């Protein structure tokens, strides 16, 4: 029962739409009405308001980290912690508060990984930062970081249960970026910091 409640709580926490909250606080338009239409930090940045984008980024990452960290502190098993990690991540992708149409999960996944293993989280985050700064494409950075996350996990932890959790998150991230991948291949993807389009 405790595990089920923890999973439900993690899902609800993951469903909290920080992109929408930031847009309200900073007087911005609904992020689903411009740019990629994605309620996430990268799209909020297209509004031109860096503070709102940073607020969204930190909020989305923190909810992933908090859910896993609290589960760990309560002494849940590795399996239960893994399910909590997946629940908070899925909450962001399919939030009940936004009719199950959420963000792409990059920041929330980063928070989850940092809580599961700080070194793993930093390795994946470092990959994202390197690719993002080198290419100026958030989507390319997210896809490459996601693809390498299970590899890093195997190198650091071997074939334990964490690989399954990280692998599921990685596949979901890549799947959510499928249209971005198509635009990247067609040379039509927007770069980080590009302004919103009506």
Secondary structure, 3 states (H helix, E strand, C coil): CHHHHHHHHHHHHHCCCHHHHHHHHCCCCCHHHCCCCCCCHHHHHCCCCHHHHHHHHHHHHHHHHHHHHHHHHCCCCHHHHHHHHHHHHHHHHCCHHHCCCCCCCHHHHHHHHHHHCHHHHHHHHHHHHHHHHHHCCHHHHHHHHHHHHHHHHHHHHCCCHHHHHHHHHHHHHHHHCHHHHHHHHHCCCCCCCCCCCC
